[in-house]
Amino acid sequence: MRRKVNLAEFQDRPITVFIGKQSGELNIPLARLDVTILAGFAHTSILVEGQPRYDAEPVSVRKDDDIVAMIARVLRDG
């Protein structure tokens, strides 16, 4: 179940999102996203093991966004 998070509460505060997959009882990390929301835009650095850091293009954060919607937009448009 997705829980709505008011992203305005995270203005100027870092958010870290881990993306992984589950294999049996193991959680295998795939990527880490470090996000900072400034002036209505999410600025995101994406880290994947064995790859250089990627700084995605900033994407707008909408008032009705939850963290999943925002991260999906970063991955799609950033």
Secondary structure, DSSP 8 states (H G I E B T S, - for coil): ------GGGGBTSEEEEEEEEEETTEEEEEEEEEEEEETTEEEEEEE-TTS--EE---EE--TT--HHHHHHHHHHH-
